[in-house]
C-alpha cells in the first residue's frame, strides 16, 4: 500500500497505521469496525486483513497514539489519545501540501491505464469476481468519487463567497 513516510518519536507509522488513525479521528471504534471501515474505503484496491489491523492497533497503543477501553459488551474500543490527536493534526497538515501533486500523479497513471485498455477493477488474486461483486466494487468507487467531488464543490463555493 502506498502512503506517506511518517514517524512518531522515532517509531515508524505505517500507511495502515496512519489510515487507522484517520478512521479513529471520526469516532471511537472497536477493532472490527476499524477493519470494516478500511475495507469499505479502499474497496477494490486494498483488502486489509484482521491479522494486520489488530497488531497495528496494538502498536499504535504502545506508541501512545491510541487509547482503548473495554465496554460492557466486552468489546475493546479504540480512540486517539491527546498525543494522537495532536500528531495526526500535524501530519495531515504536512501531507496535504503534497496531496495535489499526488492527485495529479494518479490522474496521469489512470489516464495511461485507460489508454492501455486495462480493466477498471483490478484482478482478484483469489479468483474471478461475480457480476454482483464487480457491480458492488464499481458502486463503492463511484460513491467514493462523488464524496470527493462534493468536497471540491464545497471548497469552490467557499472561495467564490470570499469575493
Rosetta blueprint (number, residue, H / E / L):
1 X L
2 X L
3 X L
4 X L
5 X L
6 X E
7 X E
8 X E
9 X L
10 X L
11 X E
12 X E
13 X E
14 X L
15 X H
16 X H
17 X H
18 X H
19 X H
20 X H
21 X H
22 X H
23 X H
24 X H
25 X H
26 X H
27 X L
28 X L
29 X E
30 X E
31 X H
32 X H
33 X H
34 X H
35 X H
36 X H
37 X H
38 X H
39 X H
40 X H
41 X H
42 X L
43 X L
44 X L
45 X L
46 X L
47 X L
48 X L
49 X L
50 X H
51 X H
52 X H
53 X H
54 X H
55 X H
56 X H
57 X H
58 X H
59 X H
60 X H
61 X H
62 X H
63 X H
64 X L
65 X L
66 X E
67 X E
68 X E
69 X E
70 X E
71 X L
72 X L
73 X L
74 X L
75 X L
76 X E
77 X E
78 X E
79 X E
80 X E
81 X L
82 X H
83 X H
84 X H
85 X H
86 X H
87 X H
88 X H
89 X H
90 X H
91 X H
92 X H
93 X H
94 X H
95 X H
96 X H
97 X H
98 X H
99 X H
100 X H
101 X H
102 X H
103 X H
104 X H
105 X H
106 X H
107 X H
108 X H
109 X H
110 X H
111 X H
112 X H
113 X H
114 X H
115 X H
116 X L
117 X L
118 X L
119 X L
120 X L
121 X L
122 X L
123 X L
124 X L
125 X L
126 X L
127 X L
128 X L
129 X L
130 X L
131 X H
132 X H
133 X H
134 X H
135 X H
136 X H
137 X H
138 X H
139 X H
140 X H
141 X H
142 X H
143 X H
144 X H
145 X H
146 X H
147 X H
148 X H
149 X H
150 X H
151 X H
152 X H
153 X H
154 X H
155 X H
156 X H
157 X H
158 X H
159 X H
160 X H
161 X H
162 X H
163 X L
